[in-house]
Amino acid sequence: MGLGTTPAVNLWRQIMAADLSFFQSETAQNLRAEGREKGRSEGRQEGRQEGREEGRVAGRAEDILLLLRNRGIQVSEDERACILSCGDLEVLGAWFTRAITAASAAELFVDAEGEPES
C-alpha cells in the first residue's frame, strides 16, 4: 500500500501472485513422509488384525462343519451357507458347542429355550 500508484505496485502484485506451492521445506517434506509412513503402518496393522479375525471366523465355521460330518450328521446347503456366512465368533462358538451333542444340524440354530435364533 505504501507504493501508491507507482509502477512498482504492479510488479509487487505479480510477485505476490506467484504460485509457490511447489516449494516445500525439508521440514515439511519430512513431516509429510513421516505421516505417510505412520498411516501405512497403521493400515498394515489394521489389515493384519482384520485378516486374523476373518481367519478365526472361517476356521471356526469349518470346524463346525467338520465336527458335524465326523459325527455323521447331514448338513443341508442352506445350513452350510448359514454357518459359512456367519461372521460372529461368539455365535460360531455357541454353534460349535451345540454341534458336539446335536442330533441334527438344525439344532445348532436353536437357543437354550428351543427358540430359533435370530
Residue pairs with C-beta under 8 A, 6 or more apart in sequence:
3 9
3 12
24 32
53 89
56 89
57 86
57 87
57 88
57 89
57 92
58 84
60 89
60 92
60 93
60 96
61 83
61 84
61 86
61 92
63 96
64 83
64 92
64 95
64 96
64 99
64 108
65 75
65 80
65 83
65 84
67 96
67 99
67 100
68 75
68 99
68 102
68 105
69 75
71 99
73 99
73 102
73 103
73 104
73 105
74 104
74 105
75 83
75 105
76 105
79 105
79 106
79 108
79 109
82 109
83 92
83 95
83 108
86 92
86 95
91 117
95 108
95 109
98 107
98 108
99 108
102 108
109 116
109 117
110 116
110 117
111 117
